[in-house]
Amino acid sequence: MLEFLFDALTIVVPFVVLLTVLVYVHEMGHYLVARWCGVKVDTFSIGFGREIYGWTNRHGTRWKISWLPLGGYVKFFGDLNATSAPSGEFLDGLDEGERAVAFHHKKLWQRTLIVAAGPAANLIYAVIVLAIVFMTFGDRVTRPEVGYVVPEGAAAAAGLERGDVIATLDGRSVRRFEDVAQIALMNPGRALALEVRRGDRRLDLTLTPAPLTTDRLDGVERTIGDIGLIAATPPLVGGVREGSPAERAGFQPGDAILAVDGVAVDVFWQLQDIVRASKGRRLAVEVRRGEDIVQLDVAAEQTVLVEGGEARWLIGIRGAPPPPVQLGLTESVPRAVAYSVELVDQTVDYLGQVITGDRGTEDLGGPIRIAHVSGRAAKGGWEQFIMLSVLLSLNLGLINLFPIPVLDGGHLLLYAFEAVRGRPLTERMQEYAFRFGLVVILSLAIFVTWNDLVQLRIVDFVAGIFS
């Protein structure tokens, strides 16, 4: 029982912390611009429902924490509710001084800025945090050079060869090998235009990532694109699989492989080739461990990594990623902006595939999935947890820009109609719009929650208990 409670806390606490920070950033964007425009803010709430703790500042704003930590809101003077729907009867009875601080009596451009400030704050947060990460943890960059081509894989079918440097994929410039993997992951079975540099030549090829069913960080089974490529990386041991021949032989993360059977090893793929060709023959491996040179003996075993996949001769180690490169302020900010744009572009691309039916909805998750991933990321260390906050902040900003009434994007859509018509929509039309938006949001919330319960196998677990 205690173990269950501890596991629950390791999921719930990181989730609440993460969501509180992101909601605070979003709502603070609305609040600061509203105050700048002279709007009185009645309430700044983290969470929904009954107040747990709160205070009122000298400007008359009630700052509070509510019991349901699944969002938050800023309520302006003149709002009917937390969705900023106007209260016509209330607004009509205001005197001149009250009108001056009422949100709905502000000019169109001011209301537009106030509403857009929430999503903008999430985007700014992502850029600032990424810049700090690049200056402290560093930026991990693997050169987009092909180190190994898996026989009969997608890259082999496309004609890629060892030593090729990938320049563009699917019309996007490739700066690092991680870009290639990410684009391929999102496009299983789809033909992608590929441009590579092979020596002094440039070649135009077509790469079709092979569909692969696998599990990812959040434990959800899904289909991703497998390119059958391994980057040209140094022969460093990044991890040792539990119970593998490498663990029994004494390999440790951080070992630098120097030679195998007296043959010098310069890049990780050379080791893979030697292991594959050994077919279980014992190998003498020379590694550098700190200041020492260590001799290890290991024999590969046939291993199936993916259910239904092909058995391969492996010793059970994975290559280490390249060491992070710390960037200065002038380098980190442009890199943070570019990386944020990449993440938003990938999200938009995925949603476009879902809408067109080219991709399933298994990756669409709600609070349960976010909580699950938050717990996993927290266990992975501060860098993973911070990077997850960046991704969620960008997604929060992007989703809030969707043109659905109730969301910020829905308000901006109504303001666009107001700009075209020269006057706001009638109160009844706005009420219908907000009701429609509320139905859409509630429907999506139910869908993603059910999706979480199914994908995380909670439904199967509960059904198993009763059966």
N, C-alpha and C positions, 0 to 999 in steps of 0.2 A: 504493500500500500504506500509506504514511504517513498519507494523507488518510483511509483507511478506519479505521486505528487511532485517529486523532484523533476521528473521528465516534463510534466505539465508546466512547471514554473520556468524551465529552460526554454520553453516555446512561448509562453504567454508574456513573460517579462520583456524579452527582446522585441516582441511584436508591439506591445503597448508603448515602449520607449520610442521605437522607430516611428510608429504612426503619430504619436504625440508631437514629435519634432517636426514631421512633415506637415501636419495639419497646422501647427503653430506658424510655420514659415508661410504657408499659403494664406492663412487668415491675417497674418501680420502685414502681408502685401496689401490686402484690401484696407486694413485699418490705417496704415501710414498714409496711403494716398487719399483716403477719405478725410483724414484729419488735415492734410495739406490743402484739400479743396474746401475746407470749412464745414464738413458734415459732422453732426453729432452722432457718436456711436453709443447706442444703448447697451449692447451686450457683446462681449468677446468670450465665446465659450469653446473650450476643448472638450469634446464629447457631447452627447445628447441626453435628454431626459433630466431627472432631478439633480439639482446642484449638490455636490459633495462639499466643496469648499469654494469660497469666493470673497471678493472685496470690491469696493467701489472707489475709483480714483477721483481726483479733484475735477475732472472733466465730466463726471457723471456716468462714466462707463463702468458697467458691472463685469468684472473679470471673474470667470468661474471655471471650475472643473466639474464636469457632470459624470454621472455613473456609467454611461455606455460609451467607451472609448473607441468609437468607430467613425470618427470624423469630427467636425466642429463647424462653427459658423460665426459670422459677425452680423449683428442686427443693427441696422441704421435707424435713426429717428425718422418715423413715417412709414416704416415697414410694417406690413400686416403680420408677417411671420419670419422664420429664419431663412426662407428662400428669397427674401427681398421683394415679395409681391407687394404692390402698393395698396394701402388702405385708403380708398377714395374718400370715405366719409370722414375719416380722421384728418386727412390732408386738407379737405375743404374748410375745416374749422380752425385752421392755424392762423395766428396773427402774423404780422410782418416779420417780427424777430424770429419766430419759430420757422417760418418759411425759409429764412436765410440759412438755417442749419439742417433742413430736411433734405434727405438724399434725392427724393423724387422731384424736388423743385430746383435741382441743380441743372446746369446746362448739359446738353447732350454729350459734348466732348468730355466733360468732367465725369459724368456717370460711366462713360465708356472707359476712361482711364482707371476709375476705381474698380470696376468689374474685371478688367484685363490684368490688374495688378496682382491678383492671386496667382493665376498660372505663371505670370512673369516672375514672381518671387520664387516659385519652384524651379524654374529654369535657371535663375541667377544662383540659387542655392547649389544646384548641380555643378555649375561652372566653378564657383568659389571652392567647393569641397574637392572637386577633381584637381584644381590647381594646387591646393594644399597637399593632396595625396601625391601628386607628381613631384612636389618639392620635398616631401618627407620620405614616403615609401619608395617613390620613383616610378617611372613608366616602363612597363615590361614590353619590350619590342623584339620579336623574332624576325630576322630577315626573311622575306618571302622567297627563299631559295629551296628548291626541291632536293631533299636529302635522300629520300627513298620512295620508290613507286611500288605499291603493292601489286603483285602479279594478278592479272585478270580483274583488277579493280577499276573504278571509274576513271582515275587519272591515266592508267595504262591504256584504256580504251580510247582516251582522248589524244594519246600520242605524247604525253609528257615524259620527259627523261630527267634522270638525275643531273643536277646542276642548272636546270632551267630556273630562271627568275621570273616570277609572275608579276606582270605590270598592271593588268586590269582584269576584272572578273565581273560579268553581268553589267558592263558599262561603268563600273565603279573603279576608281584608282585604288590600287593596293599598296599600302605602306608597310605592312607587316604580315606575317604568315597568319596571325590570329584573324585578320580580316577575311582571308580566304576561307578559313574554317567556319567562321560565322555566317558568311554568305551561303556557303554550301549547306550548312546545317539547316537553314531556313528554306531550302529549295530542293527537297528530295524529288528525284525523278524529272526535274525540269532542266532542259538544255540551256546552258549558260555560255555566252560568248566569252572567250578567254584569249588574252594576249600575253605572250611570254617572250622573254629575251633569252636566246640560246647563242651564247658567244656574241658575235657581232650582228646576228640576225634577229629580226622580229617575226614571230609566227602567230597567225590567227587560228585558234583551235576552238573546239566545242566540248565543254565538260558537262556531263550529266551526272550529278551526285546520285549514288545508289541509295534507295530507301533502306533504312536500317532501324529496326525496332530496338529500343534500348531504354535504360533508366538514366535520369539525370539527378542533380543535386536534391530536388524535392521528392525523389522516389516515384515519380509518375511515369508510367510507361507511355512512350510516344514514338512516332516515326520521324527520324531526322535524316539529313543528307550526309552520306559518307563519301569522301573524295578519294580515299585510298592513297593518301599522300602523307609523308612524314617530313617535317622540316629538317634542314641541315643544321643540327645543333651540336655543341661540344659533347664529348662522351662523358657526361657527368651523371651520376646516379641521383635521381630526384626522389625515388621512393622504391621500397622493396615490398612485394606482395607477401602477405602473411602465409606461411606454410609452403612457400615456393622454394625451388632449388637454390635461388640466390640467398634467401634467408638462412637456409641450412648451411650454405657455404660461408656465411659471415659477411656478405655485402652490407654496406651501410649507406644511408643517404649522405651525399656530399663526396663520396668516393669518386676520384677522377681515374677513368680507365686509360691505362697507358699502352698495354699490349695484350694480345691473346695468342698463346702458343708462339711467342716470340715475334709476332707480326704487329707493328705499330698501329694503333688505332687513333685516328684524328677526329672523326665525327661519329655521332651515335649510330648512324645507319650502318657503318662498317661492322660494329658489334652485332647488330641485328642480322646482317648477312652471314657472319661467321656462325652465329648460334643456329640460324636456319639450316645452314649447310652441314652442321655437325651431326644432326639427326640422333642426338642423345650421347654422342661421344664426349668423354670427359675433356674439359678445356682448362688450360692453365692460364689464369688471368692475373695480370700485374696491375695494381692500382696504387694511386697516391692518396694517402689518408693523412691530411695535415702535413707534417714534415716527414712522415714515414712512408716507405715503399712496402706494400703488403702483397704477398703471393696467395692467391685463392684458387681452389679447384672446384669446378661446377660442371654438372651435366644437365643439359636441357631436357624438359619433359613435354610431351604433347599436351596442349591445353586448349580448351574451348572457352573463349572469352565471352561469347554471346550465344544464348540458347539457339540451337539450330545452325550455328556458324561452323566454319571449318576449323579443325584441330590444327594448331601451329606449334612448332618447336620453340619453346620460350624458357627463359630462366627466371622470369618474374621480377624484372626491374623496369622502371620507366625513366625516361630521360628527364633531367632537370631543366626547368625553363631558364632562359638567359637571365643573368642578374639584372635587377631593375636599374635604370639610369636616372639619377636624380636631375631634375631640370631647375633652372633658375626661374625667377619671376617672369622675365620677358619671354621665356620659352613655354612655361607651364600654362599661362592664361590662353594663348592661341591654341595650344594643344587641348586644353580643357574644353574650349568652345567647339573645336573640330570633333572631339570625341563625343560631346553631347549631341551634336548634329547627327553623327553616325548612329547613336543609340536611338534617337527619335526616328531617323529614317528607317531603321530596322523594324521598329514597332509599327510604323505606318505601313511598311511593306507586308508585315505579317497580317495586320488587320485587313489590308486589301485582299490578301489571299483567302482569308476567312470569308469575307463578303462575297467574293467571286466563286467560292466553293472549291478553290484549289487546295485548301488546307483545312483540317478538322479544327474543332473548337476545344480540343483537350488541354491546350495551354491557357485557355481563358480561366483565370482563377479569381477568387474573392478573398474575404478576410481569413478563411480557414487556410487556404493555400499560402497566403502571405505570411500568416503566423508560422506555418510549418517551415517555410523557407527562411524566415527570420531566425528561428531557433537553430537551423542548420548553419546559417551564415555566422551567427554569434559563436558557435562552437569552432568555426573555422578561423576565428581571429578577427582583430579589429579591421584589418584591410578588407576582408570579405564583407564584413558587416557594413562598413562605410560605403563600399562600392554598391551594395544592395540598396542603401538609402539613396544614392545618386540615381540608380535606375528607377526606383519607385517614385522619386520626386519628379523625374522627367515624365513618367507615365501619368502621375497625378495631374501635372500641369497640362499634358496633352489631352487627357480624357476630359478635363474640365472645359476644354475649348470646343468639345463636340457641340453642335448646334441643337441641343436638347433643352427645352425650357426646364427650369430648376437649376441646371448647371450654368456656369459662367458663360459658356458659349451660347446657350439659349438666350440669356439676357442680351448678349452682343447681337444676336440675330434680330431680336425685337427692336434694338436700337437702330439696326440697319433699316428695318421697315420704317421706323420713325424718321430717319434721315431722308428716305425716299418720299414718304408721304407728307413730310413737313409737320407732322403732329403724331403723338403716340397712338398706338392701337387703343381701342376702347377698353374700358375696365373689364367688360364681359369677355372680350376676345382674349385679353391677357389671362384672365382666370381659366378659360378653356385651355389655353396653351400650357399653363402651369399644371393643370390637371393631367393633360396628355403626357407632359414630361415626367410627372410623378409616376404615372402608370408604367412608362417605359423604364424608368430607373428601378422601380420595384420589381418589374419582370426580369430585368437583367440581374438584379441582386439575387432573386430566387434561382435563376438559371445557373449563375456562377457558383452559388453555394451548393446546389445539387451536383454540379460538375466537380467541385472539390470533394464532396462526400463519395462520389463514384471513383474518381481518379486516384484518390488516396486510399481507396479500398475500405473506407469506413462503413459503407453500406454493406459490403460483403462480410465485414467483421461482425456487424450487428445481426445480419441475417444468419450467420454461422452460430451465434450464441443461441438464437431461438430455435434453430433447426437441429 
